[in-house]
Amino acid sequence: MIIMDLMLANGQSGYNIIEKIRQEPQFANIPAVVVSASDPTIEMNKARDSGFQGYIPKPINNYSFAKIIAAIIGGQQVWGDDFSEHEYQSYEG
């Protein structure tokens, strides 16, 4: 699993880095999620289009973070931190 911020050092962004990662065949299918304080109304669609499987806004909701990560690893997409037991499979285990 790749957990990526959008604002990185040296003029890089999470979008630049995920593009480079996805060019490597062995990393092409690894689930990736954005964790960012950037405006989700703008960045969620861009993240989807860039090949991420989810977007978790900062500040992180400690209750739902682990469950969201587990859902993404399990093949679901999660766009936001409104984790609902009715929307996502339970990964209690």
C-alpha positions in Angstrom: 0.0 0.0 0.0 1.2 3.5 -0.9 0.1 6.3 1.4 1.0 9.6 -0.3 0.8 13.3 0.7 0.3 15.8 -2.1 2.7 18.5 -0.9 6.2 17.2 -1.0 9.7 18.8 -0.8 11.8 20.1 -3.7 8.8 21.1 -5.9 7.5 17.5 -6.1 3.9 16.6 -5.6 2.2 13.3 -4.8 0.9 13.3 -8.4 4.4 13.4 -9.8 5.6 10.6 -7.6 2.6 8.3 -8.2 3.1 8.7 -12.0 6.8 7.6 -11.6 5.8 4.7 -9.4 3.1 3.5 -11.8 5.6 3.4 -14.6 7.3 0.5 -12.8 5.5 -2.8 -13.7 6.0 -4.3 -10.2 4.3 -1.3 -8.6 1.6 -0.7 -11.1 -1.2 -2.4 -9.2 -0.3 -1.5 -5.6 -3.2 0.3 -3.9 -2.5 4.0 -3.3 -4.3 6.6 -1.2 -3.8 10.3 -0.8 -3.7 11.7 2.7 -3.7 15.5 2.4 -4.9 18.8 3.8 -5.5 20.1 0.3 -9.0 21.1 -0.6 -10.8 17.7 -1.2 -13.4 19.3 -3.5 -10.6 19.9 -6.0 -8.1 17.1 -5.2 -10.4 14.1 -5.0 -11.2 14.1 -8.7 -7.6 14.7 -9.6 -6.5 11.9 -7.3 -9.0 9.5 -9.0 -7.7 10.5 -12.4 -4.1 10.0 -11.3 -4.7 6.4 -10.3 -5.2 6.6 -6.6 -7.8 4.4 -4.9 -8.8 6.9 -2.2 -8.4 10.2 -0.6 -8.3 10.8 3.2 -8.5 14.4 4.2 -6.4 15.8 7.1 -6.8 16.0 10.0 -7.1 12.3 10.1 -10.0 10.7 11.9 -8.2 8.2 14.1 -11.3 6.0 14.4 -11.8 5.4 10.7 -8.2 5.6 9.4 -7.3 2.0 9.9 -10.6 0.7 8.6 -10.3 2.9 5.5 -6.8 1.6 4.8 -8.0 -2.0 5.3 -10.9 -1.3 2.9 -8.6 0.0 0.2 -6.2 -2.9 0.6 -9.3 -5.1 0.2 -10.0 -3.6 -3.2 -12.5 -0.9 -2.3 -12.1 2.8 -3.1 -12.7 5.3 -0.4 -13.1 9.0 -1.1 -13.2 11.0 2.1 -13.1 10.1 5.8 -16.9 9.6 6.2 -16.4 5.9 7.0 -19.7 4.1 7.3 -20.0 0.5 8.4 -22.9 0.3 5.9 -20.8 1.5 2.9 -17.6 -0.6 3.5 -17.1 -4.1 4.4 -16.0 -4.7 8.0 -12.4 -5.6 8.4 -12.5 -6.4 12.1 -10.2 -9.2 12.6 
